[in-house]
Amino acid sequence: MELFITIFAGLFSIINPLGTVPIFVGLTTNESKINRQRTCILTAINVCVILIISFFAGSYVLNFFGISINSLRIAGGLIIASSGFALLTGSFTKHKGMKRSSVKADLEKRSDISLTPLAIPMLAGPGSISLLITLNQLHRETNQILIIVGAILCVGISVFLILRSSHFIVKGLGASGINAISRIIGFIVIAIGIEYISSAVLDLFGKLIG
């Protein structure tokens, strides 16, 4: 249970579906209720598929490029910390590349936004992917793998529920409320990133001393 809570909380904080709520509302304002629900379901499914593939295929990518687990921890920690900093400073949308004119023009032509930009890169971005690759190297037992997959599925369910309730969330919290929650989550995400970097540095330092 402790492993499940740790992974679920970490993934949920990094993915930050609440930060995607204003963008989802803006992109689906003119859609019918049925189409919005369909987009919510497909987005949640896409997020789960991307994260599960990242978890199981990540080790092969590391072996192919000869990347050590500590190098991945440091790189992933930097990505996670930068995402947290973007949340903390209110520049999450810009950090994800959603303010580029070319991206906006592309979005206007899209009929299906569940895969891009919602599932990737808004939700399942480099931070969550690198975190799962690291977890794959640290937890190799069958019960641990099942727990991690379960946590990923629960994150997907959370994404669905939050996106489905996005219009109510916007009305209830408002832009300032969502922004405040995102900043709090951003602080947690920065701490997660620094924890990964520090653990990798301490491990490397210990090996050098040894």
N, C-alpha and C positions, 0 to 999 in steps of 0.2 A: 504493500500500500504506500509506503514511503517513497519507493522508486516511482510509482505511478503518479503520485501527487507532484513530485519534483519535476518529472518530465512534462506532465500536463501544464503545470504552472509556467515552466520555462518556455515551452512552445507557444502557449497562449499569449504570453507577454511579448515574445518576439514577433509573432504573427500580428497581434494587436487588431483583431477584427473590428473593434470599436473605432479605430482610426480610419477604417475603410467605409464606415457608415455614411458620412457626408458625400463621399464620392459615389457610392452605390445609389444613394437617393438622387443625386444629380443626374446620373446616367440612366435612371429608370423612371424619372418623373412622368414621362409621357406613355409609359408602358401600362398595360392592364394588370390587374391583380394576379391573374393566372400566369402571365408572362413573367412577372416579378418573382413569383414563387418558383417557377421553372428555373429562372436564373439563379435563385438561392440554392436550389437542390444541385444543379449542375456545378456551381462554384464550389460547394462543399465537397462534392464527389471528386472534382478535379484537384482540390487541395489535398485530399486524402491520398489519391493516386500518386501525385507528385512527391509527397512526403514519404510514402511507403517505398516507392522506387528509389528515392534518394537514400533511404535507410539501408536497403538491401544491396543496391548496386554501388554504393559509395566506396566499399572496401576494394572493389575491382578497379575503380578509378584511381585510388591511392596506390595500389600495387602497380598499375600500369605506368604511372608517372613517377613512382618511387618516392612518394611523399610520406614522411613519418607522421605519427599521430601527434607528436608535440608541435610540429610545423603546422598541422591542420588546426590544432587548438589555438595557436597564436593567430593564424590568419582568420579563423572563424571568430575568435574573440574580438579582433579588430573590426570585423564586419558587424558583429552583433552590437558592439559598443557604439559604432558610428550610427547604426539604426536607432539605438536608444538616445543618442545625442540629438538626432533629427527629431525624435518625438519630444524630447525635453525642450527643444528650442522652437517647436512649432513648424518645422520645415520638413515634415514627414512626406508630404505630397511631392515636394521638389526633390527630396532624396530618392524617391521612387521613380523620378523621371516623368511625373504626370503633368508637369507644367510646361513641357516642351511643346512648341507650336505644332511640330510634326506629329506628336502623339495625340494632341487634341484633334487635329484634322483626321487622323486615322480612326479615332473613336467615333467621330460623327458618321463615318461610313460603315461602321460595324453593326451587324444585326445581333450578333451573339458576343457578349462581353464576359461570359462565365469563365472562359479559359484565360484570355488576356483582355484587359489588364487585371481583372479581379483576382483570379487564382494565382497567376504569376505575372508580374512580380509583386503586386500589392500585398498578397497574403503569404504565399509560399515563395519567399525570396531567398537570397544567398545566406542570410543569417540562420534561418530555420533549416535550410539544407545542410549547411556546414555543421550545425549542431547535431543533426541526425547521423551524419557520417561519423562524427566523433563518438556518438553513443554506440554505433555499430561496432567500433573498435574496443570499447570499454565493456560492453555487455554482450557476451557470446552464448550464455546459457539459454536453453529453450524457454524456461519460464520468464526470464528477463526479456527475451525477444517478444514473447506474447504480451507482456505488460506494456512494452513500448508501442507495439502495434495497437493495443487497446487505447493507450493514451492518444495516439494519432487519430483514431476513429472518434474519440470523445472530443478532440479539438475540432474535427470536421463537423460533428453535431453542433458544437457551440457556434461555429461559423454560420451554419445554417440558421440556427435560432436567432442569432443577433442580426443577420442580414434580413431575415423574414420580419423582424420587429423594427427594422431600421427607421421606417417612417414614424413609428411611435416614439422611438428613442430620440429622434431629432426634435419632435414636438415636446417631449418631456424634459430632456436635458438642455436642448438648445446647443448652438455652436460653442458657447463658452463652457458648458458643462462637459461636452465631449473633449474639448481641448484640455480642460483641467485633468480629466481622467487619463488622457493620452500622455500628459506630462508626468503624471505619477508612474504610469507604466514604463515610460521612457527611463526614469531613474532606476527602476528595477532591471530593465534590459541592460543598461550600462553596467550595473553591478554583475550581471551574469557574464557579460563579455570580459570584464576585468578578472573575474574568477577563473575563466578558462585560460586567459593569458598568464596569470600568476601561477596557476597550477602547472602549466607547461614549462615556465621559466624555472620554477623550483625543481621540477623533475630533471630538467637539463643540467641545472647547477649541481644537483645531487649526483648525477652520473659523472660529471666532470671531477667532482671531489673524490668519488669512488674510484 
